[in-house]
Amino acid sequence: MEAMTPERPHPALLALRAEIKGIETGGRASREVLPFGLDAMDRRLPGGGLALGALHEVLGGGADAVHGAASSLFAAGVAARTQGSVLWCLARADLFAPSLAQAGLSPDRVIYVEAGADEGVLECFEEGLRHGGLGAVVGEVSRLTMTASRRLQLACEGSGTLGIALRRWRKPSDAARFDQPTASVTRWRVSALPSSPLPSPGVGRARWQVELIRCRAGAPAQFHLEACDETGRLALPADLADGSVPQTPRAVRAVS
């Protein structure tokens, strides 16, 4: 008996499947990712890294400048590992460019836009994402509504550009808004920890507590890491890398 050859789907059905797939992926064949290069983190993210062509949120873990600086450097390290120029939209000129360079984001790659209030930042943020010729766009905002985040997410999907909403608070009432749901694919919280110890007196590499507090199609997790180096890459502290301390990420409470 001859083996039966599977019947090829009707051309109209194949076209419909392709159209549906195009809608789901924003017109791209597949969604690319930007790996962190740390297995403990990448295996917690769908696809093995941060989704490109998507919006991600980053916020500091406390109400002070130290945690705010840590979250900014985390965002800079992510942007540094993309290809091309980076548009950084901010409300006021209070970024320290040499610090961003230490996190891998050299000044010659960054275009700064001082846009005043959140409304102006969001307009520049969305316009930069829709442009399509940038490696990443960072927008510093204190307030991010579901409607605004949906617009940003659609702009990311349309251009394939990585968007980072850097949530900054300027008064205590702003911090209360950070728990509100948005359309971002991931939400990260970064807190400063005591620096890595050195064998001799001095200042060691900064350490961060990095929390993945929301991940679409993924689970929350928490990591203790060494801060971004001059290439924008994070690292496991030596006491975790050598196995002397368990490096299994702890689950954390999800925040919408």
N, C-alpha and C positions, 0 to 999 in steps of 0.2 A: 504494500500500500504506500502510495506516495505521501510524503509529508505535506501538510497543508501550509500554504504560504499565507501569513497574516495579511488581511485586507488593509490596504492603505486608506487612511481617513480621507474623506471627501475634501477637495481643495478649499471649499467654503469653510469647513470646520477648522482646517489648519490656519486659514487667514484669521478666523475669529480668535483662536488661541493666541496667535501672535499679537493681535490687537489688545487682548486682555493683558498679556504679559507686558506690552509696552506701557499700558496704563499703570500697572503695578510698579514698574521700575522707572517711571518718569521718562520713558522713551529710550532708555539705555538697555543694552542687551543684558547686563547684569550689574549689580551694585558692587563696586570695588571697595576695598577696605584699606585702612592705614594701621598696620600692626604696631603695637607698642614694643614688640621684640622681647617681651617677658611672657613666658608661657602661663604663669599664674594669672595674668591679666587677660591675655588674648583668648584663652579658652573659656573665659566668662562672657565673651562678646560674640554675638552671632556673626559668623563669617570669619572670626579670628582677628578682629581689629575694629577700629572706629570706622563706621560707614562713611564713605565719601558721598558727596551729593546729599548730605543730611545735616540737620541742625543738632548741635550738642550744647548743653548748658554746663557752666563751671561756676562755682561759688566758693567763697571762703568759709571756713568752719567756725568762725567766731566773729564777734563785733569789734575787731581791731585791725590796725594796719598790717600787722604781721601775717595774719591769715589771708588778708586781701592780697598782699604781695605774693604769697605762695600760690594762690589761685591764678593770678596773672601770669606767673612764671610757668605754671603748668600749661596754661593756654598757649603761651609763647612756644613752649617745647613741642606741643602738638603742631602748631602752625609751621614751626621750623622744619618739620619733617615732610612737609608738602613741597611740591614743585612750583616755582614761580613767585611772583610778588604777593605780599600779604597786605590787605587793607585793614587798618585798625581804626575803628570809629569810636571816639570817646567824647565825653561831655566837657572835659577840661584837660589842659596840657599838664598832666601830673605823672606821666610815665617816665621812668628812668631808662633811657635807651641802652646804656651799658649793661644793666641787669638783664635786659632781654637778650642781649648778645651773649651773655654768659649762659643763657638757656638755649643757645643755638640759633636765635633769630637775629641775624646781622642787620645793622641799620640800613644798608643799601637795598634790602629786600622789602622794607616796610614803608607804606604810604599812610601817613597819619591824617585823619580828618577830625578836626575839633568842631563838633556839631551842636554844642550847647545841651539843651534838655533832652530827655529820653525820646521825645517825638522826632527831633532832628536826627538823633543817632539811629533810630529805627529806619528812617527814610534812607539814610546813607547806607545802612547795613543791607537793606533789601536791594537797593540799586546796585551795590557792589556784588551781591550774590547773583543777580540777574545778568551781570556783565559777562560772566563766563570765562574771562581770561586770567583769573587770579588763582593762586594756590589755595588760599583760605581768606575768609573775612571774619574779623573779630568785632563784635559790637558790645560796648560796655553799657549796660542798662540796669537800672534798679527795678523797674516794673516791666513785666512781660506778660501780656494777656494771652489767652488762648487764641483769639483772633489774630493778633500780631504774630504769634509764633507759627500759626498755620501759614500765614503769608510767607514767612521766612523759610519754612520747610518746603513749601512749593517752589520758591525761588531756588533753593538748593537742588531740588530734584530736577528742575528744568535745566540748570547749567552744569550740574555735576560738581559744584564747588562745595568745599567743607565750610560750614558755618559754625562759629563758636559764640554763643551768647554768654558773655562774662558778666555775671550778676554782681553788681557793686552796690552796697548800701551807703547812703550818705546821712541818714538819720535813723533812729531805732525803728520807726514805723515802717521803713522800707524792708527791714529784715522779715517782718511778718508776712510779706507777700511771696517769699521764696517757696513756701509750701503749696502754693496754688498750682493746679495742673497746667501743663503746656503741651505743645505738639512736638517737643524735642524728642529725638531718638534715645539719647542718654542724658543723664544729669549726674554731675560729679561734684563732690565736696572735698576741698583740700585744706588740711590744717597743718600748721607748722609743729614739728616735734624737735626735741633736743638734737643737735647735730651729731654725726657719727664720731665716736671717740678716736683720738689719735695716739700713737705710741709715745709721742712727746708733746709738750704744751703747744697749743695752737687751736685754730678753728677748723673743725672737720667739715666734710660735705654735709649740706643741709639734709634733713630728713623730713618727710611728709607722711601724714596719714591721708591716704587717698581712698575715698569712699565712692563706690558706684551705687548711688541711692535710687536710681531709676534706669531701667534698660528695657527697651521694647523687645519683646521675645527673649528676654534674658532675666537673670536673677540678680538682686543686689549683692554686693560683696565689699569687703574692706581690706586694704593693703597697707603695710608699712614699707615705705620705699625711700631710697636716696633720691634727692632732687635731680632735675634735668641737668645734664652735663653740657659741654659746648657744642654737642651735636643734637641736643634736644631730647636725649634718651634718658629714661629713668633706669634705676638699677636696684637690685635687691641688696640690702645691707649685708655686710660680710658675715654677720652672725646668723643670717638666714640662708645665705648662699652656700655656706659650708655645711649646712644641715644641723648646726648646734641648736637652732631654734626652729620649731615647725613653721613651714611657710604656707600652710593651707589657709586660704583667705577665709575670714569669718563672715558669715551672713549678717547683714544689717537690715533694719526696718526700712521697707520701701517707702518712698515719699513720692507723691504724684507729681 
